[in-house]
Amino acid sequence: MVGMTVLIALVSVLLMGAVLIQNPKGGGVDSTFGGNASNQMFGAAKSTDFIEKVTWGLAIALFALCIITTLMAGGDAGAAAEIPLQSQ
């Protein structure tokens, strides 16, 4: 279970990085940290397509990992309501 939590945290950090690298309508972190070098190496369209695909892949992976972790934990929403309060 701890391994899944670490994996979710890792995917979350990678997803944040992928979102920050993207170039939304003329500006972004990509141009600040040497975005021109990546555009020269891959070409502007190819690097944009690659980052977009990585972002979508990480978002889908995060969603799937959260669902799988919930199923593995056997999360029963009604279980908390069945716990009796302490008697005095």
PyMOL Python script that loads the backbone (N, CA, C, O; Angstrom):
from pymol import cmd

cmd.read_pdbstr("""\
ATOM      1  N   MET A   1       0.824  -1.193   0.000  1.00  0.00           N
ATOM      2  CA  MET A   1       0.000   0.000   0.000  1.00  0.00           C
ATOM      3  C   MET A   1       0.868   1.257   0.000  1.00  0.00           C
ATOM      4  O   MET A   1       0.551   2.239  -0.670  1.00  0.00           O
ATOM      5  N   VAL A   2       1.969   1.217   0.758  1.00  0.00           N
ATOM      6  CA  VAL A   2       2.863   2.371   0.818  1.00  0.00           C
ATOM      7  C   VAL A   2       3.521   2.587  -0.539  1.00  0.00           C
ATOM      8  O   VAL A   2       3.747   3.724  -0.952  1.00  0.00           O
ATOM      9  N   GLY A   3       3.824   1.502  -1.223  1.00  0.00           N
ATOM     10  CA  GLY A   3       4.423   1.603  -2.547  1.00  0.00           C
ATOM     11  C   GLY A   3       3.503   2.311  -3.541  1.00  0.00           C
ATOM     12  O   GLY A   3       3.965   3.075  -4.388  1.00  0.00           O
ATOM     13  N   MET A   4       2.226   2.056  -3.435  1.00  0.00           N
ATOM     14  CA  MET A   4       1.265   2.717  -4.327  1.00  0.00           C
ATOM     15  C   MET A   4       1.189   4.214  -4.015  1.00  0.00           C
ATOM     16  O   MET A   4       1.070   5.036  -4.923  1.00  0.00           O
ATOM     17  N   THR A   5       1.257   4.555  -2.747  1.00  0.00           N
ATOM     18  CA  THR A   5       1.218   5.969  -2.355  1.00  0.00           C
ATOM     19  C   THR A   5       2.450   6.701  -2.881  1.00  0.00           C
ATOM     20  O   THR A   5       2.346   7.829  -3.364  1.00  0.00           O
ATOM     21  N   VAL A   6       3.606   6.065  -2.787  1.00  0.00           N
ATOM     22  CA  VAL A   6       4.838   6.663  -3.308  1.00  0.00           C
ATOM     23  C   VAL A   6       4.747   6.813  -4.822  1.00  0.00           C
ATOM     24  O   VAL A   6       5.183   7.823  -5.373  1.00  0.00           O
ATOM     25  N   LEU A   7       4.185   5.816  -5.493  1.00  0.00           N
ATOM     26  CA  LEU A   7       4.027   5.872  -6.951  1.00  0.00           C
ATOM     27  C   LEU A   7       3.073   6.996  -7.355  1.00  0.00           C
ATOM     28  O   LEU A   7       3.318   7.695  -8.338  1.00  0.00           O
ATOM     29  N   ILE A   8       1.994   7.169  -6.605  1.00  0.00           N
ATOM     30  CA  ILE A   8       1.049   8.259  -6.880  1.00  0.00           C
ATOM     31  C   ILE A   8       1.744   9.610  -6.689  1.00  0.00           C
ATOM     32  O   ILE A   8       1.550  10.526  -7.487  1.00  0.00           O
ATOM     33  N   ALA A   9       2.548   9.733  -5.638  1.00  0.00           N
ATOM     34  CA  ALA A   9       3.269  10.996  -5.398  1.00  0.00           C
ATOM     35  C   ALA A   9       4.257  11.277  -6.522  1.00  0.00           C
ATOM     36  O   ALA A   9       4.386  12.421  -6.956  1.00  0.00           O
ATOM     37  N   LEU A  10       4.955  10.254  -6.996  1.00  0.00           N
ATOM     38  CA  LEU A  10       5.918  10.427  -8.081  1.00  0.00           C
ATOM     39  C   LEU A  10       5.226  10.853  -9.374  1.00  0.00           C
ATOM     40  O   LEU A  10       5.692  11.765 -10.057  1.00  0.00           O
ATOM     41  N   VAL A  11       4.122  10.199  -9.711  1.00  0.00           N
ATOM     42  CA  VAL A  11       3.367  10.557 -10.909  1.00  0.00           C
ATOM     43  C   VAL A  11       2.817  11.976 -10.780  1.00  0.00           C
ATOM     44  O   VAL A  11       2.778  12.712 -11.765  1.00  0.00           O
ATOM     45  N   SER A  12       2.397  12.364  -9.591  1.00  0.00           N
ATOM     46  CA  SER A  12       1.873  13.720  -9.377  1.00  0.00           C
ATOM     47  C   SER A  12       2.941  14.777  -9.625  1.00  0.00           C
ATOM     48  O   SER A  12       2.676  15.794 -10.265  1.00  0.00           O
ATOM     49  N   VAL A  13       4.147  14.538  -9.118  1.00  0.00           N
ATOM     50  CA  VAL A  13       5.241  15.489  -9.322  1.00  0.00           C
ATOM     51  C   VAL A  13       5.616  15.564 -10.797  1.00  0.00           C
ATOM     52  O   VAL A  13       5.852  16.653 -11.320  1.00  0.00           O
ATOM     53  N   LEU A  14       5.671  14.424 -11.468  1.00  0.00           N
ATOM     54  CA  LEU A  14       5.973  14.421 -12.901  1.00  0.00           C
ATOM     55  C   LEU A  14       4.890  15.141 -13.705  1.00  0.00           C
ATOM     56  O   LEU A  14       5.191  15.834 -14.677  1.00  0.00           O
ATOM     57  N   LEU A  15       3.644  14.977 -13.303  1.00  0.00           N
ATOM     58  CA  LEU A  15       2.541  15.654 -13.982  1.00  0.00           C
ATOM     59  C   LEU A  15       2.635  17.164 -13.790  1.00  0.00           C
ATOM     60  O   LEU A  15       2.385  17.925 -14.724  1.00  0.00           O
ATOM     61  N   MET A  16       2.990  17.595 -12.596  1.00  0.00           N
ATOM     62  CA  MET A  16       3.166  19.040 -12.370  1.00  0.00           C
ATOM     63  C   MET A  16       4.276  19.588 -13.260  1.00  0.00           C
ATOM     64  O   MET A  16       4.137  20.664 -13.842  1.00  0.00           O
ATOM     65  N   GLY A  17       5.367  18.854 -13.364  1.00  0.00           N
ATOM     66  CA  GLY A  17       6.463  19.288 -14.226  1.00  0.00           C
ATOM     67  C   GLY A  17       6.057  19.351 -15.682  1.00  0.00           C
ATOM     68  O   GLY A  17       6.423  20.291 -16.387  1.00  0.00           O
ATOM     69  N   ALA A  18       5.305  18.366 -16.142  1.00  0.00           N
ATOM     70  CA  ALA A  18       4.867  18.346 -17.538  1.00  0.00           C
ATOM     71  C   ALA A  18       3.925  19.499 -17.837  1.00  0.00           C
ATOM     72  O   ALA A  18       3.970  20.068 -18.928  1.00  0.00           O
ATOM     73  N   VAL A  19       3.077  19.849 -16.890  1.00  0.00           N
ATOM     74  CA  VAL A  19       2.160  20.972 -17.094  1.00  0.00           C
ATOM     75  C   VAL A  19       2.936  22.287 -17.126  1.00  0.00           C
ATOM     76  O   VAL A  19       2.633  23.161 -17.938  1.00  0.00           O
ATOM     77  N   LEU A  20       3.925  22.437 -16.258  1.00  0.00           N
ATOM     78  CA  LEU A  20       4.694  23.676 -16.220  1.00  0.00           C
ATOM     79  C   LEU A  20       5.568  23.860 -17.458  1.00  0.00           C
ATOM     80  O   LEU A  20       5.839  24.994 -17.853  1.00  0.00           O
ATOM     81  N   ILE A  21       6.008  22.776 -18.070  1.00  0.00           N
ATOM     82  CA  ILE A  21       6.865  22.860 -19.249  1.00  0.00           C
ATOM     83  C   ILE A  21       6.087  23.333 -20.473  1.00  0.00           C
ATOM     84  O   ILE A  21       6.662  23.942 -21.376  1.00  0.00           O
ATOM     85  N   GLN A  22       4.798  23.061 -20.511  1.00  0.00           N
ATOM     86  CA  GLN A  22       4.006  23.404 -21.694  1.00  0.00           C
ATOM     87  C   GLN A  22       4.032  24.903 -21.955  1.00  0.00           C
ATOM     88  O   GLN A  22       4.248  25.708 -21.049  1.00  0.00           O
ATOM     89  N   ASN A  23       3.807  25.254 -23.207  1.00  0.00           N
ATOM     90  CA  ASN A  23       3.890  26.643 -23.647  1.00  0.00           C
ATOM     91  C   ASN A  23       2.486  27.137 -23.999  1.00  0.00           C
ATOM     92  O   ASN A  23       2.073  27.026 -25.153  1.00  0.00           O
ATOM     93  N   PRO A  24       1.742  27.680 -23.028  1.00  0.00           N
ATOM     94  CA  PRO A  24       0.373  28.090 -23.303  1.00  0.00           C
ATOM     95  C   PRO A  24       0.298  29.475 -23.949  1.00  0.00           C
ATOM     96  O   PRO A  24       0.552  30.479 -23.284  1.00  0.00           O
ATOM     97  N   LYS A  25      -0.038  29.535 -25.201  1.00  0.00           N
ATOM     98  CA  LYS A  25      -0.294  30.784 -25.923  1.00  0.00           C
ATOM     99  C   LYS A  25       0.817  31.811 -25.768  1.00  0.00           C
ATOM    100  O   LYS A  25       0.558  32.960 -25.409  1.00  0.00           O
ATOM    101  N   GLY A  26       2.044  31.408 -26.035  1.00  0.00           N
ATOM    102  CA  GLY A  26       3.113  32.379 -26.134  1.00  0.00           C
ATOM    103  C   GLY A  26       3.964  32.588 -24.906  1.00  0.00           C
ATOM    104  O   GLY A  26       4.739  33.544 -24.882  1.00  0.00           O
ATOM    105  N   GLY A  27       3.874  31.771 -23.899  1.00  0.00           N
ATOM    106  CA  GLY A  27       4.748  31.945 -22.743  1.00  0.00           C
ATOM    107  C   GLY A  27       4.653  30.760 -21.824  1.00  0.00           C
ATOM    108  O   GLY A  27       3.659  30.034 -21.844  1.00  0.00           O
ATOM    109  N   GLY A  28       5.643  30.557 -21.039  1.00  0.00           N
ATOM    110  CA  GLY A  28       5.619  29.460 -20.089  1.00  0.00           C
ATOM    111  C   GLY A  28       7.014  29.206 -19.562  1.00  0.00           C
ATOM    112  O   GLY A  28       7.962  29.901 -19.928  1.00  0.00           O
ATOM    113  N   VAL A  29       7.137  28.229 -18.719  1.00  0.00           N
ATOM    114  CA  VAL A  29       8.419  27.908 -18.134  1.00  0.00           C
ATOM    115  C   VAL A  29       9.358  27.342 -19.188  1.00  0.00           C
ATOM    116  O   VAL A  29      10.575  27.475 -19.060  1.00  0.00           O
ATOM    117  N   ASP A  30       8.823  26.717 -20.222  1.00  0.00           N
ATOM    118  CA  ASP A  30       9.636  26.122 -21.271  1.00  0.00           C
ATOM    119  C   ASP A  30      10.560  27.158 -21.908  1.00  0.00           C
ATOM    120  O   ASP A  30      11.743  26.885 -22.109  1.00  0.00           O
ATOM    121  N   SER A  31      10.044  28.327 -22.223  1.00  0.00           N
ATOM    122  CA  SER A  31      10.864  29.353 -22.849  1.00  0.00           C
ATOM    123  C   SER A  31      11.860  29.946 -21.859  1.00  0.00           C
ATOM    124  O   SER A  31      12.918  30.424 -22.268  1.00  0.00           O
ATOM    125  N   THR A  32      11.548  29.924 -20.578  1.00  0.00           N
ATOM    126  CA  THR A  32      12.457  30.468 -19.566  1.00  0.00           C
ATOM    127  C   THR A  32      13.677  29.577 -19.376  1.00  0.00           C
ATOM    128  O   THR A  32      14.792  30.076 -19.222  1.00  0.00           O
ATOM    129  N   PHE A  33      13.476  28.276 -19.386  1.00  0.00           N
ATOM    130  CA  PHE A  33      14.564  27.334 -19.134  1.00  0.00           C
ATOM    131  C   PHE A  33      15.068  26.670 -20.403  1.00  0.00           C
ATOM    132  O   PHE A  33      15.273  25.456 -20.424  1.00  0.00           O
ATOM    133  N   GLY A  34      15.267  27.420 -21.430  1.00  0.00           N
ATOM    134  CA  GLY A  34      15.886  26.874 -22.633  1.00  0.00           C
ATOM    135  C   GLY A  34      14.939  26.139 -23.537  1.00  0.00           C
ATOM    136  O   GLY A  34      15.300  25.103 -24.095  1.00  0.00           O
ATOM    137  N   GLY A  35      13.754  26.635 -23.695  1.00  0.00           N
ATOM    138  CA  GLY A  35      12.800  26.001 -24.599  1.00  0.00           C
ATOM    139  C   GLY A  35      13.239  26.038 -26.040  1.00  0.00           C
ATOM    140  O   GLY A  35      12.835  25.186 -26.831  1.00  0.00           O
ATOM    141  N   ASN A  36      14.067  27.016 -26.400  1.00  0.00           N
ATOM    142  CA  ASN A  36      14.523  27.111 -27.782  1.00  0.00           C
ATOM    143  C   ASN A  36      15.422  25.947 -28.150  1.00  0.00           C
ATOM    144  O   ASN A  36      15.383  25.482 -29.290  1.00  0.00           O
ATOM    145  N   ALA A  37      16.223  25.468 -27.229  1.00  0.00           N
ATOM    146  CA  ALA A  37      17.106  24.342 -27.517  1.00  0.00           C
ATOM    147  C   ALA A  37      16.299  23.085 -27.812  1.00  0.00           C
ATOM    148  O   ALA A  37      16.648  22.321 -28.713  1.00  0.00           O
ATOM    149  N   SER A  38      15.225  22.865 -27.061  1.00  0.00           N
ATOM    150  CA  SER A  38      14.411  21.678 -27.318  1.00  0.00           C
ATOM    151  C   SER A  38      13.659  21.817 -28.639  1.00  0.00           C
ATOM    152  O   SER A  38      13.445  20.827 -29.339  1.00  0.00           O
ATOM    153  N   ASN A  39      13.258  23.035 -28.982  1.00  0.00           N
ATOM    154  CA  ASN A  39      12.572  23.231 -30.253  1.00  0.00           C
ATOM    155  C   ASN A  39      13.512  22.998 -31.420  1.00  0.00           C
ATOM    156  O   ASN A  39      13.086  22.494 -32.459  1.00  0.00           O
ATOM    157  N   GLN A  40      14.785  23.354 -31.274  1.00  0.00           N
ATOM    158  CA  GLN A  40      15.738  23.133 -32.347  1.00  0.00           C
ATOM    159  C   GLN A  40      16.034  21.659 -32.499  1.00  0.00           C
ATOM    160  O   GLN A  40      16.242  21.185 -33.616  1.00  0.00           O
ATOM    161  N   MET A  41      16.056  20.924 -31.401  1.00  0.00           N
ATOM    162  CA  MET A  41      16.400  19.515 -31.471  1.00  0.00           C
ATOM    163  C   MET A  41      15.234  18.688 -32.026  1.00  0.00           C
ATOM    164  O   MET A  41      15.430  17.867 -32.922  1.00  0.00           O
ATOM    165  N   PHE A  42      14.038  18.896 -31.504  1.00  0.00           N
ATOM    166  CA  PHE A  42      12.890  18.089 -31.899  1.00  0.00           C
ATOM    167  C   PHE A  42      12.033  18.769 -32.955  1.00  0.00           C
ATOM    168  O   PHE A  42      11.300  18.090 -33.675  1.00  0.00           O
ATOM    169  N   GLY A  43      12.103  20.056 -33.063  1.00  0.00           N
ATOM    170  CA  GLY A  43      11.162  20.796 -33.886  1.00  0.00           C
ATOM    171  C   GLY A  43      10.020  21.250 -33.005  1.00  0.00           C
ATOM    172  O   GLY A  43       9.640  20.543 -32.071  1.00  0.00           O
ATOM    173  N   ALA A  44       9.467  22.417 -33.285  1.00  0.00           N
ATOM    174  CA  ALA A  44       8.450  23.002 -32.406  1.00  0.00           C
ATOM    175  C   ALA A  44       7.217  22.115 -32.283  1.00  0.00           C
ATOM    176  O   ALA A  44       6.715  21.895 -31.181  1.00  0.00           O
ATOM    177  N   ALA A  45       6.735  21.613 -33.393  1.00  0.00           N
ATOM    178  CA  ALA A  45       5.503  20.820 -33.358  1.00  0.00           C
ATOM    179  C   ALA A  45       5.721  19.481 -32.665  1.00  0.00           C
ATOM    180  O   ALA A  45       4.866  19.032 -31.901  1.00  0.00           O
ATOM    181  N   LYS A  46       6.853  18.844 -32.925  1.00  0.00           N
ATOM    182  CA  LYS A  46       7.088  17.529 -32.337  1.00  0.00           C
ATOM    183  C   LYS A  46       7.266  17.611 -30.829  1.00  0.00           C
ATOM    184  O   LYS A  46       6.760  16.750 -30.110  1.00  0.00           O
ATOM    185  N   SER A  47       7.974  18.629 -30.326  1.00  0.00           N
ATOM    186  CA  SER A  47       8.161  18.724 -28.882  1.00  0.00           C
ATOM    187  C   SER A  47       6.842  19.035 -28.184  1.00  0.00           C
ATOM    188  O   SER A  47       6.584  18.533 -27.090  1.00  0.00           O
ATOM    189  N   THR A  48       6.007  19.858 -28.808  1.00  0.00           N
ATOM    190  CA  THR A  48       4.702  20.176 -28.230  1.00  0.00           C
ATOM    191  C   THR A  48       3.820  18.936 -28.186  1.00  0.00           C
ATOM    192  O   THR A  48       3.157  18.681 -27.181  1.00  0.00           O
ATOM    193  N   ASP A  49       3.809  18.169 -29.260  1.00  0.00           N
ATOM    194  CA  ASP A  49       3.018  16.938 -29.290  1.00  0.00           C
ATOM    195  C   ASP A  49       3.510  15.951 -28.235  1.00  0.00           C
ATOM    196  O   ASP A  49       2.708  15.301 -27.564  1.00  0.00           O
ATOM    197  N   PHE A  50       4.831  15.841 -28.091  1.00  0.00           N
ATOM    198  CA  PHE A  50       5.386  14.900 -27.124  1.00  0.00           C
ATOM    199  C   PHE A  50       4.994  15.282 -25.699  1.00  0.00           C
ATOM    200  O   PHE A  50       4.558  14.427 -24.928  1.00  0.00           O
ATOM    201  N   ILE A  51       5.145  16.552 -25.345  1.00  0.00           N
ATOM    202  CA  ILE A  51       4.803  17.005 -23.996  1.00  0.00           C
ATOM    203  C   ILE A  51       3.316  16.835 -23.734  1.00  0.00           C
ATOM    204  O   ILE A  51       2.918  16.468 -22.629  1.00  0.00           O
ATOM    205  N   GLU A  52       2.492  17.098 -24.745  1.00  0.00           N
ATOM    206  CA  GLU A  52       1.048  16.926 -24.571  1.00  0.00           C
ATOM    207  C   GLU A  52       0.691  15.463 -24.345  1.00  0.00           C
ATOM    208  O   GLU A  52      -0.153  15.152 -23.504  1.00  0.00           O
ATOM    209  N   LYS A  53       1.322  14.570 -25.084  1.00  0.00           N
ATOM    210  CA  LYS A  53       1.069  13.136 -24.901  1.00  0.00           C
ATOM    211  C   LYS A  53       1.540  12.662 -23.527  1.00  0.00           C
ATOM    212  O   LYS A  53       0.875  11.852 -22.882  1.00  0.00           O
ATOM    213  N   VAL A  54       2.692  13.173 -23.084  1.00  0.00           N
ATOM    214  CA  VAL A  54       3.192  12.812 -21.752  1.00  0.00           C
ATOM    215  C   VAL A  54       2.225  13.296 -20.673  1.00  0.00           C
ATOM    216  O   VAL A  54       1.955  12.584 -19.706  1.00  0.00           O
ATOM    217  N   THR A  55       1.705  14.517 -20.848  1.00  0.00           N
ATOM    218  CA  THR A  55       0.767  15.070 -19.865  1.00  0.00           C
ATOM    219  C   THR A  55      -0.489  14.225 -19.781  1.00  0.00           C
ATOM    220  O   THR A  55      -0.941  13.890 -18.686  1.00  0.00           O
ATOM    221  N   TRP A  56      -1.057  13.879 -20.925  1.00  0.00           N
ATOM    222  CA  TRP A  56      -2.257  13.045 -20.929  1.00  0.00           C
ATOM    223  C   TRP A  56      -1.977  11.666 -20.331  1.00  0.00           C
ATOM    224  O   TRP A  56      -2.792  11.135 -19.576  1.00  0.00           O
ATOM    225  N   GLY A  57      -0.827  11.091 -20.670  1.00  0.00           N
ATOM    226  CA  GLY A  57      -0.474   9.778 -20.128  1.00  0.00           C
ATOM    227  C   GLY A  57      -0.322   9.791 -18.618  1.00  0.00           C
ATOM    228  O   GLY A  57      -0.790   8.884 -17.930  1.00  0.00           O
ATOM    229  N   LEU A  58       0.333  10.823 -18.106  1.00  0.00           N
ATOM    230  CA  LEU A  58       0.499  10.928 -16.655  1.00  0.00           C
ATOM    231  C   LEU A  58      -0.826  11.182 -15.951  1.00  0.00           C
ATOM    232  O   LEU A  58      -1.058  10.661 -14.861  1.00  0.00           O
ATOM    233  N   ALA A  59      -1.703  11.984 -16.569  1.00  0.00           N
ATOM    234  CA  ALA A  59      -3.018  12.240 -15.962  1.00  0.00           C
ATOM    235  C   ALA A  59      -3.842  10.952 -15.896  1.00  0.00           C
ATOM    236  O   ALA A  59      -4.493  10.678 -14.888  1.00  0.00           O
ATOM    237  N   ILE A  60      -3.811  10.177 -16.957  1.00  0.00           N
ATOM    238  CA  ILE A  60      -4.545   8.900 -16.976  1.00  0.00           C
ATOM    239  C   ILE A  60      -3.941   7.932 -15.969  1.00  0.00           C
ATOM    240  O   ILE A  60      -4.667   7.225 -15.271  1.00  0.00           O
ATOM    241  N   ALA A  61      -2.604   7.899 -15.892  1.00  0.00           N
ATOM    242  CA  ALA A  61      -1.933   7.018 -14.930  1.00  0.00           C
ATOM    243  C   ALA A  61      -2.284   7.399 -13.498  1.00  0.00           C
ATOM    244  O   ALA A  61      -2.515   6.527 -12.660  1.00  0.00           O
ATOM    245  N   LEU A  62      -2.326   8.697 -13.217  1.00  0.00           N
ATOM    246  CA  LEU A  62      -2.678   9.151 -11.865  1.00  0.00           C
ATOM    247  C   LEU A  62      -4.107   8.745 -11.512  1.00  0.00           C
ATOM    248  O   LEU A  62      -4.369   8.263 -10.410  1.00  0.00           O
ATOM    249  N   PHE A  63      -5.021   8.943 -12.452  1.00  0.00           N
ATOM    250  CA  PHE A  63      -6.418   8.562 -12.220  1.00  0.00           C
ATOM    251  C   PHE A  63      -6.527   7.064 -11.956  1.00  0.00           C
ATOM    252  O   PHE A  63      -7.197   6.646 -11.012  1.00  0.00           O
ATOM    253  N   ALA A  64      -5.870   6.251 -12.790  1.00  0.00           N
ATOM    254  CA  ALA A  64      -5.935   4.800 -12.640  1.00  0.00           C
ATOM    255  C   ALA A  64      -5.301   4.350 -11.326  1.00  0.00           C
ATOM    256  O   ALA A  64      -5.844   3.484 -10.640  1.00  0.00           O
ATOM    257  N   LEU A  65      -4.150   4.938 -10.970  1.00  0.00           N
ATOM    258  CA  LEU A  65      -3.497   4.557  -9.718  1.00  0.00           C
ATOM    259  C   LEU A  65      -4.354   4.888  -8.503  1.00  0.00           C
ATOM    260  O   LEU A  65      -4.388   4.120  -7.541  1.00  0.00           O
ATOM    261  N   CYS A  66      -5.040   6.016  -8.538  1.00  0.00           N
ATOM    262  CA  CYS A  66      -5.921   6.378  -7.418  1.00  0.00           C
ATOM    263  C   CYS A  66      -7.080   5.400  -7.292  1.00  0.00           C
ATOM    264  O   CYS A  66      -7.433   4.990  -6.187  1.00  0.00           O
ATOM    265  N   ILE A  67      -7.674   5.026  -8.424  1.00  0.00           N
ATOM    266  CA  ILE A  67      -8.784   4.057  -8.395  1.00  0.00           C
ATOM    267  C   ILE A  67      -8.289   2.700  -7.899  1.00  0.00           C
ATOM    268  O   ILE A  67      -8.941   2.074  -7.064  1.00  0.00           O
ATOM    269  N   ILE A  68      -7.144   2.241  -8.405  1.00  0.00           N
ATOM    270  CA  ILE A  68      -6.601   0.940  -8.010  1.00  0.00           C
ATOM    271  C   ILE A  68      -6.265   0.927  -6.520  1.00  0.00           C
ATOM    272  O   ILE A  68      -6.538  -0.053  -5.826  1.00  0.00           O
ATOM    273  N   THR A  69      -5.671   2.019  -6.030  1.00  0.00           N
ATOM    274  CA  THR A  69      -5.319   2.091  -4.609  1.00  0.00           C
ATOM    275  C   THR A  69      -6.565   2.060  -3.731  1.00  0.00           C
ATOM    276  O   THR A  69      -6.567   1.431  -2.673  1.00  0.00           O
ATOM    277  N   THR A  70      -7.614   2.732  -4.164  1.00  0.00           N
ATOM    278  CA  THR A  70      -8.866   2.715  -3.405  1.00  0.00           C
ATOM    279  C   THR A  70      -9.458   1.313  -3.367  1.00  0.00           C
ATOM    280  O   THR A  70      -9.945   0.871  -2.326  1.00  0.00           O
ATOM    281  N   LEU A  71      -9.420   0.619  -4.486  1.00  0.00           N
ATOM    282  CA  LEU A  71      -9.950  -0.747  -4.525  1.00  0.00           C
ATOM    283  C   LEU A  71      -9.108  -1.694  -3.677  1.00  0.00           C
ATOM    284  O   LEU A  71      -9.640  -2.590  -3.021  1.00  0.00           O
ATOM    285  N   MET A  72      -7.781  -1.489  -3.694  1.00  0.00           N
ATOM    286  CA  MET A  72      -6.904  -2.343  -2.885  1.00  0.00           C
ATOM    287  C   MET A  72      -7.119  -2.111  -1.395  1.00  0.00           C
ATOM    288  O   MET A  72      -7.027  -3.046  -0.600  1.00  0.00           O
ATOM    289  N   ALA A  73      -7.401  -0.881  -1.020  1.00  0.00           N
ATOM    290  CA  ALA A  73      -7.622  -0.573   0.392  1.00  0.00           C
ATOM    291  C   ALA A  73      -8.961  -1.105   0.873  1.00  0.00           C
ATOM    292  O   ALA A  73      -9.191  -1.230   2.075  1.00  0.00           O
ATOM    293  N   GLY A  74      -9.844  -1.418  -0.068  1.00  0.00           N
ATOM    294  CA  GLY A  74     -11.154  -1.923   0.320  1.00  0.00           C
ATOM    295  C   GLY A  74     -11.963  -0.856   0.998  1.00  0.00           C
ATOM    296  O   GLY A  74     -12.686  -1.122   1.958  1.00  0.00           O
ATOM    297  N   GLY A  75     -11.841   0.361   0.494  1.00  0.00           N
ATOM    298  CA  GLY A  75     -12.514   1.507   1.101  1.00  0.00           C
ATOM    299  C   GLY A  75     -14.018   1.315   1.120  1.00  0.00           C
ATOM    300  O   GLY A  75     -14.660   1.229   0.073  1.00  0.00           O
ATOM    301  N   ASP A  76     -14.582   1.248   2.340  1.00  0.00           N
ATOM    302  CA  ASP A  76     -16.019   1.130   2.523  1.00  0.00           C
ATOM    303  C   ASP A  76     -16.495   2.424   3.157  1.00  0.00           C
ATOM    304  O   ASP A  76     -16.214   2.681   4.327  1.00  0.00           O
ATOM    305  N   ALA A  77     -17.210   3.235   2.403  1.00  0.00           N
ATOM    306  CA  ALA A  77     -17.629   4.550   2.889  1.00  0.00           C
ATOM    307  C   ALA A  77     -18.557   4.449   4.094  1.00  0.00           C
ATOM    308  O   ALA A  77     -18.577   5.348   4.934  1.00  0.00           O
ATOM    309  N   GLY A  78     -19.313   3.380   4.187  1.00  0.00           N
ATOM    310  CA  GLY A  78     -20.256   3.236   5.283  1.00  0.00           C
ATOM    311  C   GLY A  78     -19.632   2.695   6.559  1.00  0.00           C
ATOM    312  O   GLY A  78     -20.300   2.657   7.592  1.00  0.00           O
ATOM    313  N   ALA A  79     -18.379   2.279   6.520  1.00  0.00           N
ATOM    314  CA  ALA A  79     -17.752   1.669   7.677  1.00  0.00           C
ATOM    315  C   ALA A  79     -17.579   2.660   8.823  1.00  0.00           C
ATOM    316  O   ALA A  79     -17.688   2.281   9.989  1.00  0.00           O
ATOM    317  N   ALA A  80     -17.315   3.911   8.507  1.00  0.00           N
ATOM    318  CA  ALA A  80     -17.104   4.897   9.567  1.00  0.00           C
ATOM    319  C   ALA A  80     -18.403   5.154  10.328  1.00  0.00           C
ATOM    320  O   ALA A  80     -18.359   5.442  11.524  1.00  0.00           O
ATOM    321  N   ALA A  81     -19.529   5.059   9.684  1.00  0.00           N
ATOM    322  CA  ALA A  81     -20.805   5.311  10.345  1.00  0.00           C
ATOM    323  C   ALA A  81     -21.179   4.160  11.293  1.00  0.00           C
ATOM    324  O   ALA A  81     -21.992   4.354  12.197  1.00  0.00           O
ATOM    325  N   GLU A  82     -20.604   2.980  11.102  1.00  0.00           N
ATOM    326  CA  GLU A  82     -20.955   1.818  11.919  1.00  0.00           C
ATOM    327  C   GLU A  82     -20.126   1.724  13.187  1.00  0.00           C
ATOM    328  O   GLU A  82     -20.432   0.896  14.046  1.00  0.00           O
ATOM    329  N   ILE A  83     -19.096   2.532  13.340  1.00  0.00           N
ATOM    330  CA  ILE A  83     -18.259   2.476  14.531  1.00  0.00           C
ATOM    331  C   ILE A  83     -19.022   3.113  15.694  1.00  0.00           C
ATOM    332  O   ILE A  83     -19.408   4.278  15.610  1.00  0.00           O
ATOM    333  N   PRO A  84     -19.242   2.367  16.771  1.00  0.00           N
ATOM    334  CA  PRO A  84     -19.985   2.937  17.899  1.00  0.00           C
ATOM    335  C   PRO A  84     -19.155   3.963  18.645  1.00  0.00           C
ATOM    336  O   PRO A  84     -17.931   3.853  18.708  1.00  0.00           O
ATOM    337  N   LEU A  85     -19.805   4.940  19.200  1.00  0.00           N
ATOM    338  CA  LEU A  85     -19.146   5.952  20.030  1.00  0.00           C
ATOM    339  C   LEU A  85     -18.790   5.330  21.371  1.00  0.00           C
ATOM    340  O   LEU A  85     -19.378   4.329  21.780  1.00  0.00           O
ATOM    341  N   GLN A  86     -17.813   5.938  22.055  1.00  0.00           N
ATOM    342  CA  GLN A  86     -17.440   5.435  23.368  1.00  0.00           C
ATOM    343  C   GLN A  86     -18.595   5.600  24.350  1.00  0.00           C
ATOM    344  O   GLN A  86     -19.282   6.621  24.363  1.00  0.00           O
ATOM    345  N   SER A  87     -18.788   4.590  25.154  1.00  0.00           N
ATOM    346  CA  SER A  87     -19.827   4.712  26.163  1.00  0.00           C
ATOM    347  C   SER A  87     -19.230   5.359  27.413  1.00  0.00           C
ATOM    348  O   SER A  87     -18.053   5.177  27.724  1.00  0.00           O
ATOM    349  N   GLN A  88     -20.068   6.116  28.119  1.00  0.00           N
ATOM    350  CA  GLN A  88     -19.583   6.818  29.309  1.00  0.00           C
ATOM    351  C   GLN A  88     -19.822   6.020  30.540  1.00  0.00           C
ATOM    352  O   GLN A  88     -19.476   6.458  31.637  1.00  0.00           O
TER     353      GLN A  88
END
""", "prot")
cmd.dss("prot")
cmd.show_as("cartoon", "prot")
cmd.util.cbc("prot")
cmd.orient("prot")
